[in-house]
Amino acid sequence: MKKISAFFKSVYTFVRYDVWRITESELTRGKWFGYRTVRTLYLAIRGFFDDELYIKASALTYSLMFATVPILALMLAIAKGFGFEQIIEDWLYSSMIGSSGMVPIIMGFIQRYLETAQGGIFVGVGILFLLWSVYSFFQQVEDSFNKIWQVKKSRSYIRQFTAYFAILLLIPILIVISSGLSIYINSVLSQSAVYTIMAPAIKAGLKLLPFLICWIVFTLMYAVIPNTRVKFWSAALSGVIAGTAYQLFQMLYIWGQVYLSRYNVVYGTFAAIPLLLLWMQISCLIILLGAEISYAAQSVENFDYEVDTKNISRRYKDFITLYICYMVIKRFEEGKKPMTAQVIALKNHLPIRLVTQLLGRLVDVNILAETYIQGAQSKTYQPALDINKITVNLVFDRINAQGSELFLKGQTPEMIAFWDKMVEINAEQRSQTDKLLVKDIIMKPVELPEKACPT
């Protein structure tokens, strides 16, 4: 029993602390891949609970209830314009919604939308309500994605409109391509000699077509909807995982309906409604979890030494702050290219999140300045003052004075006297380094094995 307890304790310690204290440069590529996978899973699971995805999924389900008919109506309108309306309808009947018996009801609602069309163009309030329903749903999805990605500002209305409806335009096109490919294989290739030889592989490929469509759509959502730069590999990874989970859940749901005959006896025709809501709820949860995985996969390096940096001592934080300032100043003095936060972090095996935080503070107090050099996408850092005026005391005086002071009303004479004495003590302690420039801090480098690092 003690061994089992010790094992689980060691696993917890590894996942909670040790795995975050290892940087990429300290491991082989294979080991780093394993460490990175553990980190990504941990961050995604933690984000699932911290971001309360189950509550956000409920809110999205509510919006999706109102947006389902307008979205399908818009898709059918697009399909009608290109002449493949029947293909989309057949796809609806063969989908999970079709198996629940909801398609005739939904198609009835859609037909009422389409009855307002004249010459294929929606008119009046109907088109406004349709577009608003679709737009508001995707906007809520974007807000949820932005919160996961910690993005505070949404994109402009024009960019939102074009992004959302580009996705809606792509979905029916993918469905038509998938259906057309299936028809071509079954009608034309089935009569060729190649088909008889490759039949098992072709059939397996046809079964994978729904998965492929989901992967493309989900990847597009994770890459386009958040108002931030999402790397393709991050969006594709989460797109494949979430798309696969969505398809497997859909298959499970269809299979489970066969064994819910008693449920149908109790609720009758209304049985499809709660089951459809359950499908929407879990589908929205899968979509949000995919966004969480995408964020975790791309931002995993930002959480190096996370527990340690949250509990960092004042002395060690001052040390790293001054050292970063020293590096930037010496780089400027030697006439070398300014460094980005990423380069500073990798060069010194520092957590990027802490480096970014401290650089931001040095910029806020006008010790360093953000700059952009030609050909660089990320901002770099240079001294904001004459390096012959940046003393150790100046750095810490500005950092310590940042923020509000002496804002309390009705301070007692004893408090005022204590404040004055504290200022005097600090001045005495800094007197020895009053004229010590940051660039002139004498250091005796420790000899370490040479490692390749960015310049």
N, C-alpha and C positions, 0 to 999 in steps of 0.2 A: 504493500500500500504506500509506503514511504517513497519507493522508487517511482511509482506512478505519479505521486504528488510532485516529486522533484522534477520528473520529466515535463509535466504540464507547466510547472513554474519556470523551467528553463526555456520552454517554447514561448511562454508569455514574455519573458525578459528579452528574448531574441527579437520577437515581433515588435514589442513596445519600445525597446531602447537600442539594442545592439545593431539591428539592421539599418538604423538611421545614422550610425556612427562610422559607416564605411562609405568611402567615396569611390567613384568609378575608376580613378587612377590606381587604386590599391588592389584591384581584382583583375583576374583574367576576364575575357569577354564572356565566356560561358558562365562563370560564377556571377558576374554582374547581371547577366540576363535573369538568373534565378532570383537574385536579390531584388532586382527591379520588379519582377513579377509579384513577389511577396509584398513589396511596398505598394504597388498599384492596387492589389486586392484589398490590402488593409485600408488604404485611403478611400477606395470606392465604398467599402462596407461602412466605414466611419461616416462618410459623407451621406450615405443612405439614411442614417439616423440623425446626424447633426442637421442636415438640410430638410428633414421631415418630408421625405419624398412621398410617403403614403398620404399625407395631407394634400400636397400639391397634386398628386394623381387624382384625388377626389375632386379637386377644383377643376382640373382639366376634363375629367369625365363629365362634369356638369356642363362645361362649355361645349364639349364634343356632342352632347345630346342635341344641342341647338344647331350645331354646325354640320352634322352628318348629312342631312338632306340637302342643304345648300351646296356642300362640297361635292356630293354625288351629282347634283343637278348641274353644277358647273362643269364637272368632268364629262357628263353626257352631252352638254351643250358643245364643248370642245370637240368631242368625238363626232357629234352630228355635223359639225362644220367640216370635218375631214372625211366624213362618210363611213366611219366605222363605229357607229352607235351600237349596232347589234353585238359587236365583239365585247364591248364594255358590259352590256346587259348580260350576256352569257357568262362573263367572268363573275359578275355579281351573284348569279344563280349558282355558280359552282364554288363560290367562296364559303367561308364559315357563316356569314350572315344568311346566305341562301339556305344552308342546312338547318338554320333555326326557324325557317318559315317567315322571316321578317321582310324578305325582298318584295313580295307583292304589296305589303303595307307601305314600305318605303317608296316603291315605284309609283304608288298612287299619289303620295305626296309630291314626288318629283314631277309627275305629269301635270299637277296643278300649277307648278312653277312654269313648266314649259307651255302651258296653255296661254300664258300671258305674252308669249313671243309672237311677233309679227315679222315674217320674213327672216326668221332666225335670229332676231335681235330682241333682247329683253328690254322692256320699256317701263317707265313709271317707277313707282315705289318698290316694285318687286326686285328690280336689278340692284337698287340701293341696299335693300335689306339683305339680299343674297351676298353681295360683296362685303357688306359690313359683318355679317355672320362669319364668313370665311376669314376675313381679316382679323376680327377680334379673337378668334380661336388661335390663329397662328401667332398673334401678338402675345397672348398669354403663354404660349409655348416658348416664345423668345424670352419673355420675362423670367420664366422658370429656368431656362438655360443660362441666362445672364447671371442669375443669382448663384447658380452652381459654379459658373466661371468667375464669380466675384466681379462682374462688370456692372458698373453703376448707371451707365448711360446707354439707352437704346439707339439704334440707327435712325436715320431720317425716315419720314413717312414714304418718300419716293423709293428709297432703297428697300424698305420693308415690303412695299407693294410689289415691286419687281421680283424680289427674292421669293416671296410666298407663292406668287402665281407662276413663277418659273417651275417650282416644285410640282404644282398642280398640273402644269402642262406636260411635265416629264412623265408623270405616273401613267396617264392613258397611253402615251407613246410606248412606254416599256411594256404595258399590257398587250398592246397590239403587236409589237415585235415578238413577244413571247408566244402569243397565240398564232401569229403567222408562221413562226419557226416550227411550232408543233404541227400545224397543218401541212407545211411543206415536207417535213420529215415523214409524216404518216401517209401522205398521198403520192409524193414523187420519189423520195429516196427509198420508200418501202419496197418498191418494185425493182430496185437495183441489186446487183450482186454484193455490193459493198455493205448494204443494209443487213443482209443475212449474216455476214461475218461480224459486223460491229453492232449487232442488235442489242446485246446486253449493255454495252457502253452507252449507246444512244438512248436507250430507255432510262438508264441511270441519269444521263444528262438532262432528259426531259423532266425527271422528277426534281432535279436541282434548279430548274428554271425559276420556280416561285421563290426559292431561297436567294437566287441571284438578284431578282427584282427587289426583294427586301433589303439585301445588302447595299444595293445602289441607292435606294431611296433613303435608308437610314444614314448611310455615309454622307449623302448630300445634305440631309437635315443637320447632322452634327458639324458639318463643315461650314454651312451657309448661315444658319439661323443665329448662333451666338454672335454678338457684336464685338468680336475679338478675332485675332488671327489664330485659327486652328490649323495645326499641321495636318497634312493629308493622311499620314500614317496613323495619327491619333484618331482621326475621324473614321478611317477605314477599319481600324481595330475594333472600335466600339460599334461601328455599323455591322460588322460581321457577327459580333457577339450578340448584340441586341436583335438583329434581324433573324439570326438562328433561333434565339429564345422565343421570339414572336411567332415564327413558323411552327416550332415544336409545341408551343402552347395552343396554337390554333388547331393543330392536329389532335392534341390531347382533348381539346374542348369538343371537337366534332365526334371523336370516339366516345367521349363521356356522355354525349346526348343520347346515345343508344341505350344506356343504362339508367336513364332518367325518366322512364315511362311513368313511374308512379308519381313523379313530380308533375308531369303533364296532366295526370288524372286529377290532381288536387287543384291546379291552377288553370287547366284548360288552355285556351288560346293565349292567356296572359302569361303562360310559362316562359314564352320567348322573351318577354320584356326584362324580367330580373336577370335572366341568363345573359342577355345582350349587355345589360349594365355591368355585369360581372366581367364580361369580355373587355368592355371599354376600360374598366378600372385597372385590370391587370395589364392591358396593352399600354395604357398611359404610364403605368409604373415601370414597365420594361423600357419605354422610350426615355424616361427620366433617368433610370439606372444606367442606360447607355451613355447619356450625357455625362453622368458622374464618372464613368469609366474613362471616357475621353479626356475629361479634365485631369483625372488622376494620372493617366498615362503620360500626358504632356507636361504636367507640373510636378512630377515626382521628385525631381532634383531640388525643388524649392523647399522640401521638407527635411533636408539633411540636418541632423542634430536638432530636430524640432523640440524634443523634450528639454535638451540642454539649453537651447537658446531662450526658451520660455523662462527658465530658472537661472539665467546667466547672472553672475555677480556684477555689482557696479564696477568693481576694479577691473574685471576681465573685459567688460564692455568698453570701458575707457581705453584699455590697452588696444583692443582691435580697432576702435575708432581712430586713435592716434596713428596706428600702424597703417591703416588704409590711407589716411591723409598724407603720411610720410611717403608712401609708394607713389601716389599721384604727383606730389610735389617733386620728388626725385626724378620721376619720369619726364616731367616738364623741364626740369633743370638740365637733363641730359639730352634734350631735344628729340626725344623719341615720341612715337605716336601715342596719343592718349588711349587709355584702356576702358573697356566696357565693364559693367558689373560682373558679367559672366567670366571675362578673362581674369579679373581680380580674384574671383572666387576659385576658379580652377587652378590658377597659378600658385595659390597659397592653401589649397585644400580647405577653403572656408565655405560654410553654408551660404548659398546664393541669397536666401531669404534674409539672413542677417546682414550680408553685405549691402543688399539693396536698401534695407531699412537704415543702416548707418550712413550710407551715401546720401540718402534723402535728407537725413538730419543735417549733414554737413552742407548740403545745398541750401537748406532752409535758413541756416545761420550765415550764409554768404561766405563760407570758407572755400567751398568748391563750387564750380559752375558746370551745368550740363551743356555739352556741345555735340554737334553732329559733324563728322568728317566725311569727306567724299567717298562714296562706295560702301559706307557702313549703314546698316539698317537700324542698329541699336545705338542709343545715345552713349557718349563717352564723357569722361570727367577730367577737368583741368582746374588749376587754382583760380579762384575768383579775385584774389588780391596779389599784390607784389609778394613773391615768395620770401623776400627779405624782410617782410613785415609780419609774416605768419609765425608767431611764437606759440609755444606750448600753452602758455597762459591765455593767449587770445582765443585759441581753439576751445579750451574748457570754459573760459568766461562766457563766450557766446552760447555754448551748449547749455551751461547751467542757468543762464539768464533767459533762455527761451521759454516763453509761456508767461502766465500771469503771476504777479507778485504783489504783496502788500495790498491785497484787495479786501481783507477783512476789516469790518468797521468796529469801532469801539475797542481797539486793542489797549490793553493795560500798559502802564508805564514799564512794568517788568518785562512784558513781551517785547516792547520797543527796544529796551536796553539789551535784551538777549539777542535780538536781531543784529543790533550794531556790533555786539561782541563777536557774534558768529562771522560777520563780514570781516572784522579785524583779524580773527584767527585765520580765515582763509587767505587773507592778504599776506599774512606772515608766512604761511606755508608755501605760498607761491613766489615769495621774494627770491628764493634761490634759483628759480627758473624764469625769472622775469624777462630776461633777454635771450633765452635759449630758443633758437629757431628750430622749427620742426625738421627742416632739411639738414640740420647740423647735429641731430641726435646721433651719438656715437654708438655703433653696434658692432659686436664681435660675432660675425656669422658663424653658425654651427655647421660643420661639414656633414653633409648628407649625401647619400647616393644620388647621382644625377638621374633625373627623370624628364622625359619630354613634356613640355608644358607650352601653352600658347604664348605668343609674344604680342 
